[in-house]
Amino acid sequence: MSDLSKIPVTIVTGFLGAGKTTLITHLIRNAGGRRLAVVVNEFGTLGIDGDILQGCAIPDCPAENIVELANGCICCTVADDFIPTVERLLALDPRPDHILIETSGLALPKPLLKAFDWPAIRSRITVDGVVALADAEAVAAGRFAPDLAALEAQRAADPGIDHETPLSEVFEDQLACADIVLLTKADLAGPDGVAAARAVIMAEAPRPVPILELTDGVVDPRVILGLGAAAEDDIAARPSHHDGDDDHEHDDFDSIVLDIGEIADPADLAARIERIAQQHQILRVKGYAAVAGKPMRLLVQAVGARVRYHYDRPWQAGEPRRTTLVVIAERDHIDGEALRTVLVG
């Protein structure tokens, strides 16, 4: 790559828990000789995904090439956070061959695309492609997309009423901006679920886009890196519910960090997380747990009432052994004391 070449950037977007970090972990480990850099954005103050990715660092993507932007949506903090971060990555020696950007699950990709027209960076980077991840099982169940037939019937009956929800708007904006859609967790959805999810996405997408199903983030990097979309040049073809808005509010969502000390049984913790998801309409839980008598740290990830956990690494010397969870929900459903009562018992 000559010094005058633009560095390609892939934006990885998708709803909460769709598998973005799992995909980027796979890409880091299968870079094919590319020097990668990663920007990961969290919704909430506790950085979980960045820590996971730094644990996967390799010579072609060392830890210093992985930057985390926490406690703020990347699409709302372009000037303060995103532009300086990109400039820092462009100044690395050696320069990265490709930059991956993992947005938070609540981010709108279009405002981020517009940032690539900023004078400080527009001549040095290009959006190689926008990759949208969609949880096949969730989409098939209708949890992150509207019932299209019912929606159209309601609009026909009363076109003056807005029947969109905050979650459906986020989902639709991410699809509308995509160059390719990855249907994740296809193994959980099954053939019928995958087919149903495909139908929803094809109906929602404003233009035809490739839809690829995958499991555990495994995909040939050649499929999603090197698209050459130059997405910043066709922003008008990527409609958004927020077109014309000066900014994008996240007042519909909130997060809280809960520190609950050591736990005795991972299965019991998973059951308690499932309970708060059902009782308090929690969207996402992620974090680490210290299990009494175990030298390994437990990584916990939950989407709604679906909870997964595994030991990811040993606790480091001097590292506090504690259980810390980030809980994300629509604003009216965050009650820290009630959540703590269920989780601790």
C-alpha positions in Angstrom: 0.0 0.0 0.0 1.5 3.4 -1.0 1.4 6.3 1.3 -1.1 8.0 -0.9 -3.6 5.1 -0.8 -6.7 5.4 1.3 -6.9 3.0 4.2 -10.1 0.9 3.9 -12.5 0.9 6.9 -15.2 -1.7 7.6 -18.0 -0.6 9.9 -19.6 -3.5 11.8 -23.0 -2.6 13.0 -25.9 -4.6 14.4 -28.3 -4.8 17.3 -27.4 -5.6 20.9 -25.9 -9.1 21.2 -25.9 -9.8 17.5 -22.3 -11.1 17.6 -20.2 -8.2 16.5 -17.3 -8.8 18.9 -17.3 -12.5 18.0 -17.1 -11.6 14.3 -14.2 -9.2 14.8 -12.4 -11.7 17.0 -12.5 -14.1 14.1 -11.3 -11.5 11.7 -8.3 -10.6 14.0 -7.4 -14.3 14.2 -7.7 -14.8 10.4 -6.3 -11.5 9.1 -4.5 -13.2 6.2 -1.4 -11.0 6.6 -3.3 -7.7 6.9 -2.2 -5.3 9.6 -5.5 -4.5 11.4 -6.6 -1.8 13.7 -9.9 -1.9 15.7 -12.1 0.7 17.2 -14.7 -0.7 19.5 -17.6 1.4 20.9 -19.5 0.5 24.1 -22.8 1.7 25.4 -22.1 2.1 29.1 -19.1 2.9 31.2 -17.6 -0.6 31.6 -15.6 -1.8 28.6 -16.2 -5.5 28.0 -15.8 -5.9 24.3 -12.5 -4.0 24.1 -11.0 -6.2 26.7 -12.2 -9.3 24.9 -10.6 -8.1 21.6 -7.3 -7.1 23.3 -7.1 -10.6 24.6 -7.0 -11.8 21.0 -4.2 -9.5 19.9 -1.7 -10.9 17.5 1.4 -9.4 15.8 -0.7 -8.2 12.8 -3.1 -6.6 15.3 -1.3 -5.8 18.5 -3.0 -4.5 21.6 -2.0 -0.9 20.8 -4.0 -1.1 17.6 -7.2 -1.9 19.5 -8.9 1.3 20.8 -12.0 1.4 23.0 -14.5 4.3 23.1 -16.7 3.8 26.1 -19.6 5.7 27.7 -20.9 7.4 24.6 -22.4 6.5 21.2 -19.8 6.8 18.5 -22.3 8.3 16.1 -22.9 11.1 18.6 -19.3 11.9 19.6 -17.7 12.1 16.2 -15.7 15.3 16.8 -14.7 14.6 20.3 -13.8 10.9 20.1 -14.0 9.3 16.7 -11.9 11.7 14.6 -9.0 12.0 17.1 -9.0 8.2 17.4 -8.8 7.6 13.7 -6.1 10.2 13.4 -4.1 8.3 16.1 -4.5 5.0 14.2 -3.4 6.6 10.9 -0.3 7.8 12.7 0.8 4.3 13.7 4.0 2.9 12.3 3.5 0.6 10.5 0.2 1.9 9.3 -2.7 -0.4 9.4 -3.8 -2.0 6.2 -7.4 -2.1 7.3 -9.5 -0.6 10.1 -12.5 -2.3 11.7 -15.0 -0.2 13.6 -17.4 -2.0 15.9 -20.3 0.3 16.8 -22.4 -0.1 19.9 -25.7 -2.0 19.4 -27.6 1.3 19.7 -25.6 3.3 17.2 -26.9 4.5 13.9 -24.3 3.9 11.1 -25.3 6.8 8.9 -24.0 9.7 11.1 -20.7 7.7 11.3 -20.6 7.5 7.5 -21.0 11.3 7.3 -17.9 11.7 9.5 -15.7 10.3 6.7 -16.3 13.6 4.9 -14.4 15.5 7.6 -11.4 17.3 6.1 -9.0 15.8 8.6 -9.5 12.3 7.4 -11.5 12.2 4.1 -8.4 12.0 1.9 -6.8 9.2 3.9 -9.6 6.6 4.6 -12.6 5.2 2.8 -15.5 3.1 4.0 -14.8 -0.3 2.3 -18.2 -1.5 3.5 -20.9 -1.5 6.2 -21.6 -5.0 7.6 -24.8 -5.3 9.5 -25.3 -8.3 11.8 -28.7 -9.5 12.7 -29.5 -12.3 15.2 -31.5 -14.8 13.0 -33.4 -16.3 15.9 -34.4 -12.9 17.4 -35.4 -11.4 14.0 -37.4 -14.5 13.1 -39.2 -14.2 16.5 -40.1 -10.6 15.7 -38.3 -9.1 18.7 -36.1 -6.6 16.8 -38.3 -5.9 13.8 -42.0 -4.9 13.4 -44.8 -7.1 12.1 -44.8 -5.7 8.6 -48.3 -6.7 7.7 -49.7 -5.3 10.9 -47.7 -2.2 10.6 -49.0 -1.4 7.1 -52.6 -2.2 8.1 -52.2 0.3 11.0 -50.7 3.0 8.8 -53.5 2.5 6.2 -56.1 2.8 9.0 -54.5 5.9 10.5 -51.6 7.4 8.6 -51.2 10.2 11.2 -50.0 7.8 13.9 -46.4 6.8 14.1 -46.3 3.1 15.0 -42.5 2.8 15.0 -40.6 1.9 18.1 -37.1 2.9 19.1 -35.8 -0.6 18.7 -37.3 -1.1 15.3 -35.9 2.2 14.1 -32.4 1.3 15.2 -32.8 -2.1 13.4 -34.1 -0.6 10.2 -31.5 2.1 10.1 -28.7 -0.4 10.4 -30.1 -2.6 7.6 -30.7 0.5 5.4 -27.0 1.4 5.7 -25.6 -2.1 5.0 -23.6 -3.4 2.1 -24.0 -6.9 3.4 -26.1 -8.5 6.1 -24.8 -11.4 8.2 -27.5 -13.6 9.8 -25.8 -14.7 13.0 -26.6 -17.6 15.3 -28.1 -19.5 12.4 -27.6 -22.8 14.4 -30.0 -21.5 17.1 -32.6 -20.3 14.6 -32.7 -23.4 12.5 -33.7 -23.5 8.7 -37.2 -22.2 9.3 -35.9 -19.4 11.5 -33.2 -18.4 9.0 -35.8 -18.4 6.2 -38.1 -16.2 8.3 -35.3 -13.8 9.2 -34.3 -13.5 5.6 -37.8 -12.6 4.6 -37.9 -9.8 7.2 -34.6 -8.4 6.1 -35.4 -8.5 2.4 -38.7 -6.6 3.2 -36.9 -4.0 5.3 -33.8 -3.3 3.2 -34.3 -0.4 0.9 -32.2 -2.0 -1.8 -31.0 -5.6 -2.5 -28.1 -6.6 -0.4 -26.3 -10.0 0.1 -27.5 -12.0 3.1 -25.1 -14.6 4.5 -25.8 -16.9 7.4 -23.1 -17.8 9.9 -22.4 -19.4 13.2 -19.9 -18.3 15.9 -18.7 -15.4 13.8 -17.0 -17.7 11.3 -16.8 -16.3 7.8 -14.1 -16.1 5.1 -12.6 -12.6 5.6 -12.5 -12.2 1.8 -16.3 -12.1 1.8 -16.6 -9.0 3.9 -13.2 -7.2 3.6 -12.3 -5.7 0.3 -15.9 -4.8 -0.8 -14.7 -1.5 -2.2 -18.1 0.1 -1.5 -16.8 3.7 -0.9 -20.0 4.0 1.2 -19.3 7.6 2.1 -19.9 8.5 -1.6 -23.5 7.1 -1.8 -24.9 8.2 1.5 -28.1 9.3 -0.2 -28.9 5.7 -1.1 -28.9 4.8 2.6 -32.0 6.2 4.1 -32.5 6.8 7.8 -35.4 7.5 10.2 -33.2 10.3 11.4 -32.5 12.0 8.1 -32.6 15.8 8.7 -32.1 15.5 12.4 -29.1 17.4 13.8 -28.3 14.6 16.2 -29.4 11.3 17.4 -30.8 10.9 20.9 -30.3 7.8 23.1 -32.7 8.9 25.8 -34.8 5.8 25.0 -32.1 3.6 26.5 -30.0 3.4 29.7 -27.4 1.2 31.2 -26.2 0.4 34.7 -23.1 -1.4 36.1 -23.8 -3.9 38.9 -21.0 -5.2 41.1 -22.2 -8.2 43.0 -19.0 -9.8 44.4 -18.1 -13.5 44.0 -20.7 -16.0 42.9 -21.0 -19.7 43.9 -22.6 -21.2 40.8 -22.6 -20.0 37.1 -25.8 -21.8 36.4 -27.6 -20.0 39.2 -26.3 -16.6 38.0 -27.6 -17.5 34.5 -31.0 -18.3 35.9 -31.1 -15.0 37.8 -30.1 -13.1 34.6 -32.9 -14.9 32.7 -35.3 -13.8 35.5 -34.4 -10.1 35.3 -34.7 -10.2 31.5 -38.2 -11.6 31.8 -39.4 -9.4 34.8 -37.7 -6.1 33.8 -37.6 -6.4 30.0 -33.8 -6.2 29.9 -32.2 -6.1 26.4 -28.6 -7.1 27.2 -26.4 -8.2 30.0 -22.6 -8.7 29.7 -19.7 -8.8 32.0 -17.4 -10.9 34.1 -18.0 -13.1 37.1 -15.7 -14.4 39.8 -16.7 -17.9 40.8 -15.7 -19.0 44.3 -12.8 -21.5 44.2 -12.2 -21.1 40.4 -8.9 -19.5 39.1 -10.5 -18.6 35.7 -12.7 -15.5 35.0 -16.2 -16.3 33.7 -17.4 -14.3 30.7 -21.1 -13.7 30.7 -23.2 -12.6 27.7 -27.0 -12.4 27.6 -29.4 -11.2 24.9 -32.8 -11.0 26.5 -33.4 -14.2 28.4 -30.8 -16.2 26.4 -27.7 -16.4 28.5 -24.3 -17.8 27.6 -21.2 -18.1 29.7 -17.7 -19.6 29.6 -14.3 -19.2 31.4 -12.2 -17.0 29.2 -8.9 -16.5 31.1 -7.2 -16.8 34.5 -7.5 -13.9 36.9 -4.4 -11.8 36.7 -2.1 -11.2 39.7 -3.4 -8.2 41.7 -6.7 -8.1 39.7 -9.8 -7.7 41.9 -11.9 -10.9 41.9 -15.4 -9.5 41.5 -18.5 -10.0 39.5 -19.3 -6.9 37.3 -22.2 -6.8 34.9 -23.4 -4.2 32.5 -27.2 -4.2 32.1 -28.9 -2.4 29.2 -32.6 -1.7 28.8 -35.1 0.8 27.7 -34.9 3.7 30.2 -38.1 3.1 32.2 -37.0 -0.5 32.9 -33.7 0.2 34.7 -34.2 -0.2 38.5 -30.8 -0.9 40.1 -32.0 -2.0 43.5 -34.6 -4.4 42.0 -32.1 -5.9 39.6 -29.5 -6.3 42.4 -32.1 -8.0 44.6 -32.8 -10.6 41.9 -29.1 -11.1 41.1 -27.9 -11.4 44.7 -30.9 -13.0 46.3 
